[in-house]
Amino acid sequence: MSILEPVLSYSPTLKEVLLCIGICSVLSIAFGFIYYFLNKNKRLYQDMPISLILIPIIVCFLNLLLNVIFVKFNGTELDTFYGRFIVAIVSVFFILRFRSQQRTFEDLTCLLFAIVLGFVFGFGYIYAGLIFYGAIVLFYTVLKLVGFPFENKKTFSLKITIPEDLNYEGVFDDILCEYCHKSKLFRIKSSDMGTMFVVEYNIVMKNQKLIKEMVDKIRTRNGNLNVIVTVGLFNQDTK
């Protein structure tokens, strides 16, 4: 049997339906646990593993149900295709709605994988689904375990709040030159109804153990207002 040949007949039997849902359920549960263990030491949204388990099963069941419904009401294979296409559109809107939440692109990618997995098994492409699942999960696991992309631990984002009457042009250059290999001002925005400004730098520290010392010097110059240092991956072109 070809890997691109579905195991579902046009009028699927109970055995075929249970086979597709069963395999999809086992794989989605496994991926939910894999996602959890690979991300539990980082910021993890508690609903993501549950969503990654349930979404493929739901999408798979909807596709199988549409197939049964159209057959019962004498629908054609083309009718079934259109019905499944509607489910795909709904899934896309679901992704867009999910994107409105504060999630990472990695979460969105995993969500898209879960939806596609449900569609593949909902169409009955078990062999292709197993290959697709194995390849994606293997790549994802390896990339997470090796820590890709490799983070430069000396690279940070520096946000400094300054009063509106303080000229931000070059005011911190001597401090940044003392503690940083490279620094680049890349964003300026107003805050607090225009009474404050927030200037943001990409910086590469000479010694990250001296962050507190650098922040203390900046605070003496910005009137003891907020100074935020966060780890991040940035374009290293900070000339």
C-alpha positions, 0 to 999 in steps of 0.5 A: 500500500502506498504511503499516500493512499488513505486507509479510509474508504468513501463510506468508512467502517467503525474499525477504520474510524477507530483506527484513525482516532486511536493512532491520532490520540496516542501520537497527540498525547505523546507530543503533549508530554514531549512539549511539556518536558522540553519546555518545563524549565522555561516560561510555559503556558499551562494550557499548551500541552493540553491544547496540543493533545486535544486539538489533533483529536478534535480535528481528526474527529470532525473530519471523520464525522463530516465524511460519515455525514455526507455519505449518509445524506448521499453527498459526493466526494466533492461535497466531503472535500468542501466540508473539510475545507470549511473545517480548515478555514475555521482552524485558520481563524482559530490560529489567528485568535490564538495569536492575539494572546501573548504566545511565542511563534514556537507555540504557534508552530506547535499549534499548527502542527497539531492541526495538520496532524488532525487533518492528516489522520482525519483524511485517513493518511495513516502512513504519511501521518506517521512519517510526518509526525516522526520527522517533525517531532524528531527535529523539534526534540533535537533542536530543543535539546541542543539549545538552538538557536545558540544564545549569546549570553552576553547579549542583552536588551537595555531599556532606560526611562528618562525625564523629558527634559534630559537629552538622550543623545549620547547621555549614556555613551560613556557608561555603555562604552565602559561596560559594553563591547557594542551598543546600539540605540534602536528605539525611542518612545514616549510614556506617561503622557509624554512626561517620560521617554524610554530609550532601548539599546541592544548591548553586548556586555564585556562582563555580565557580572558587572550588570548591576554596577552598570545599572547603578551608574545609569540610575544616577544619571536618569534620576533613579527611574526605571532601568530594565535589562533583559536577555535577548537575541539581537542582530549583532550589527551594533556598530 
